[in-house]
Amino acid sequence: MTGSSMYPAFPAPSAKAVELYDALKAFMQEEVFPAEAELATHHTLPGLEDRDPPPVIEELKTKAKARGLWNLFLPSESGLTQLEYAPMAELTGWALELAPEATNCAAPDTGNMELLHLVGTEEQQVRWLEPLLNGEIRSAFAMTEPAVASSDATNIETQIVRDGDEYVINGRKWWISGAADPRCRVLIVMGKTDPGAATHRQQSMVIVPTDTPGVEIVRDHPVLGRYDRHGHCVIDFRDVRVPVANLLGEEGGGFANAQARLGPGRIHHVMRALGAGERALQLMVERSKTRTAFGKTLAEQSATRERIAESRIELEQARALCHRAAYAVDSEGNKAARHLIAAAKVAVPRAVTTVIDRAIQIHGAAGISDGTPLSALYGWHRAMRIFDGPDEVHLASLGRHELTREPTFSI
């Protein structure tokens, strides 16, 4: 797909990367996994609708900072390559609701920080990027809309009209992740500034503080019956006015910005997903050894062993593709790696949801309850086949690429 080497040799991780990986693994074992019980208790408390963050989150953030486990996703901050970051992101995927946020490596903030880092002005970086990098606030990315198929970002209808020194925004967004969190202070909004321009130059992005008059968070959407603590929200923008200085990048550059943001975001989702798959497989193995049916443990039954074996094969295949894509980002850049990223975005969630589904089946009714993390893991990773581009969009892109690229041989 990309690259000319017959067998791409991944470089060995730096000493710093090895040290950080070991430190993160210890942090997961010593701090994150024990905190899951406290998080579960918080979820049962009355008044959850106010979405106050669990105190344990801030405690973990303080501990992660002290260990140097902070902003690992951003090479300019961490000094890590994407390939070096991949195993660390996978570790955080074992505890998806705690570890990414505890290390300030949680979506959608990561994508927004990357975007502000790439195209933000100095003023925008001081006002918004710095507090995001410090974990003081959270953010959301407002692109998807209910009235159009937003898998094609050129469809969006939200209007961003210049009026003197201000932009006026009107439109409705939905599935805006993170917007229900009371710490969400800023939205990056994508809309049309010039409907008459070339298709991919009609869109722009503007920075909108959440307390701007005319911004209304209408409601939150559950995913497979489960409300996420941070929310997936419907947001109305009615005559919302922001200064022209809030333009992110150039006018007409919104589509290009979105692609720059979503590339690393997709591969980071994929990295974390592998951790969820590994946790599901571990739970499957543990359950099979301790559960007896028809006179023998599940582990002694050939059907169970085959499911475990298939799961291991699928996760290793998915990891290889993920790491190949990460290495392509490091060695060739986001644009050159886009087809490998697309392939990983399709293949990894497919593999992970298959493994989680097997683990659910092995657990029986416990697998679909809140007594294990499996149902929540399944819901999120099944949704991953839709957000950041549905499988069909990535497959269409990959198909076009295969049909137009130079063949290896002329036969």
N, C-alpha and C positions, 0 to 999 in steps of 0.2 A: 504493500500500500504506500509506503514511504520509506526512504532510505535505500542505499545501494549495497550495503554489506550483506553477504550471503548469510552469515551468522552474526548478528549484531552482538558484540561483547559488551555487556553492561559493566561499567566501571565499578570497582569496589567502593563501598561506602567509606566516607572519611571517618577519621577517629572521632570527630565531633558528632557525626550522625550515629555512630555506634553507642557513644556515651548517652546521647539523648534518648535513643531507643531503649536502652537499659533503664534509664531514669524514668521514662514514661511507663514501662512495664511494671516497675516497682510502684509507681504512683497509682496505677490501676489496681494493683493487688492490695496495697496498703490503705488507700483512701477512697477510690471510686467505688469498687464493688461493695465495701461495707456501707457506703452512703446510700445504696439503692433502697435499703429498708426504710431509711428516713424519708426518702423521696416518695415511696409508696404510701407512707403514713400521711405525708402532706397532701397527697391526692385525695385522701378520704376525709379531710377536714372540711367543715361547712364553710361556705363563702368562697369556694374556688373560683366562682365566676368573676371575682375581682382580679384574678390572674396575678396576684402578687407572687414574685419569684420565691421559691423555697429558700430558706436561709442557708441550707447546705450548699447551694450553688455558689454563693459568694464566699463561703468558707473554702470550698474546693478551688476557686479561682485564686484566692490568696495563697494557698498552698502550692498550686501549680506555678504561679509567678516566682515563688521563693525557690522552686526547684529548677527554674529556667525553662519551664515547659509552657511557652507562651508564644502565640503567633507563629507556630511552626509551619503553617501553610504558605507563608509569604516569603519567598527567597530573599528579598531585600531586608527582611527583619531577622530571619532565622539563619541565613547562610546555607540552607539546605537546597539541594536539587529536588525536583519533583519525584525522581526515582528514590531518593533518600527519604523523602517525606512519606512515600506510599506505605511502608510497613508501619509507620507511626500512626497514620490516619486509620489503618486497619485495626490497630489496637484500640483506638477510640471508638470504633464501630461496635466493639463488644458491649459498650454501655452507651448507646446512642443518645439517650436523654440527658446524660450527665457529662461524659468525658469531652465531647467536642466543645461544649460551652465552657467547661472548666478550664480548658486550655486556650480559649478564645479562637477556636477553629471551627465555629459552627456556621452553617448556612442560615439565613442569606447574608449574614454580615461579611463572611469571607469574600464572596463575589463582589459585594459593594466596596469593600476595602480595596480589592484588586483594581476595581474600576476607578476609584478615587485616586489611587496610587498612579495609575496609568495616565489618566486624562484630566484629573482634577487640577484646578488652579491652586496656587499657594494659599490663597485665602480659604478656599474650600477644604484644603487638606488640614489647615490649622483648625477650622471650625468643626469639621465632621470626621476627618480621617483620624486625627490624633485621639479624640475621645473613644472612637471605635477600637483603635489599636490598644488603648488602655483598658478596654472592657467597661467603660463608664456608662455607655449607652448601647442601645441596639438599633437596628434599622430594618427596612423592608424594601423589596424591589417590586414595583407596580407596573407590570406589562400586560398580563393576561386579562382578557375581557370576556364577559358573558355572551355578548351578542354576535361574536365572530369566532371563527376557528383560529385561535391564537397560536396554534402550532406553526402557522405562517405569520410571522411577526409583521409582515407588510399589511395584514388585514386590520390592524388596530385602528380604532375610530376616535379615541380620545383626542380632543382638539387642544392645541397649545398655540394661542394667537398672541402675537406681540402687540402691545398697546403702550407706546412710548417706552419708558424704561422698565416696563413690567411684561411678564407673560401672564396670560389669563388661561386657566385650564378648566375644561369641562369634559366630563366623561365618567364612566363607571368601570371599575376594575374588580376582579374577583380572584379567589385563591391566592391572596396576597399573604404569604407566610410570614409570621412574626409580628404582624400588625396589631395583634391583641395584647402583646406584651406591654405592660406599662412603662418599660424602659425603652420602648421603640420611640425614638425622637425624630427620625428623619426617613423620608421615602425618596427613592429614586424613581421618577415617573417617566414612562415612555409614551409619547403621543405624536400626533402629526402637526408639524409646523408649516409644511408646504405641500398640501394635497396634490398640487399640480406638477410637482417635481418628478424626476425619474423615480421608479417604484421604490428603490432602496435608498433614496435620498429624501424621502418625505418625512422621516421620523427624527425626533430629537429627544434628548433626555434632560430633565430638569430636576433639581434638588428641591424637595418640598418638606419643610418641617411639619410634623404631624399636628402641631397646634395652630397651623395657618387657618384663618377663617375660610369656611367653605369645604373643608375636609371632614367627611363624616364616615366613621367606621360603622357600617349598617348592621352587619351580623357576622358570625363566624360559621364556617362549614365544618362538620365532623367528617372524618375519613373512616369509612367502614364502621360507623357508629361510635367512633372514639374522638372526643375533642382534644386536640393538641393544646398543651399549656400555652404555647405562643400564638396559636390561632392561624387559621387560613381564611382570610376575611374578604368580605365585599366592602369596597370603599367607593363612596361617591365624591366627585370633585365638582362643585358648583361655583363657578366664577371665582376660582381660587387664584389669587394674585401673588406672584413671587417676583423678585427683582430679576432683570435680565442677567445679572451676575450669577444667578443660580443655574444657568445653562451649563450642563456637564459636557465638556468637549466642544465640538463645533455644531452649529445648527445644520441639520441634515445628516449628522453623523450617528444618530441613534441606533440604526440597524447595525452598523459596524461596531459600535460600542457594545451592543448586546451580544454579538458573536465573540468579542474579546472577553466579555465577562463570563459567558456560559461555557467556553472551552475549559478553562481550569475548574470551574464549578462542577462540570460534569465528571471530570476525572476524579475530583475529590470525593464526590458522592460515591463513585464506583469503589474507590479505595476503602472508604468506611464500610460499604456494603459487604466487602469480603470478611470483615470482622464479625458482622452479624451472622454470616454464613458459618463461620468457624464456631461461633457460640452455639448455634443451632445444632451443628454436628456434634459438638461436645455433649450437649444435653441429650441428644439422641443416643450416643454411646453410653452415657451414664444410666439413662433410663433402661436401655436394653439389658444391661448387666444386673439390674436390681428388680426388674419386673418379671414375674413368672406367669405363664399362661399354658394350660394344657400339659402341665407336668415338667416344663423346662423353661429356663429364662428365654426372653426374647432374643438375647445374643446368641443362643444356641440354635436358633432357627435360621435356616439358610436364607429365607426371604429377607430377614432383617439384616443379615450380614451383607447381602447384595445391595440393599438400600444404602448402607453405610459406605460400602466400597464405591458405588456410583457417586455418592456425595463427595467423597474425597477426590475422585477423578475430576468431577465438574468444577470444584473449587480450585484445584491446581491449574486446570485449563484457563479458568477465568482470571486467576492471579497472573499467569504468564502474559495474557493479553493486556491486562491492566498495566503491568510493569513495562511492557513493550511500548505502550502508548505514552507512559510517563517519561521513558527514556527519549522518545521521539520529541516530546515537548522540550526537554532539556537540550537535545542535540540539534534540533531543526526548527524549533519554535512552534507556537500554537497553531498557526495556519497550516504548516506542513503536516502537523500531527492530527489534523481534524478528522481524517478518515479512521485512523486508529482509535481516536477518542470516541467517535461514533460507534465503531464496532464494539468497544468495551462497554459503552453505555447501553447497548442492546444485550450483549452476552452476559455481563456480570449480574444485573438484576434478575435475568431469567434463571441463571444458575442458583443464585441465592434464594429466590422464592421457591424454587424446586426443593432445595435442601430444607428450608424452613417448613415447607409443606410436609415433607417426609417426617421431620421431627414432631410436628403436630400430630400426625397419624400415629406415630409410635407412643405418644403420650395419651392418646385417646381424648376423653373429655377435658382432661387437665390442659391439653395443648391449646384448646380454644378458650380457656378461662384466663383470668388475670393472675392465676397462681403460678404461671411461668411467663417469661417475657416473649414467648413465641408468637402469640396473637398480635401483639403490638409490633413486633419485628416484621411479621408478614404484611400487616397493613401498610407500613411505611415503604417497604421494598417493593410491594406490588404497585404502589403509587409511583414509585421511581420509574416504572415503565411508561409513565405518562408525562411527569413533570420534566423540565429541562429538555423538552422535545420527546414526543412519543416514539416508540419503536419504529412506527411506519415511516416517520420523517427521516430517521437515521438510515433505515434500510433503503429508502428511495435515493438518498444521497450516495450511499455506498454502491448501489446498483449503477447509478449514472457514472460514478468514478470508474467502475470496472469496465463499463461499455466504452469509455473514451480513452483510457490509459493505453500506453504503448504495450503491445504483447511482448512476452519474454522471447518468443521465437516466431519466425515467419514459417508457417508450414503449408 
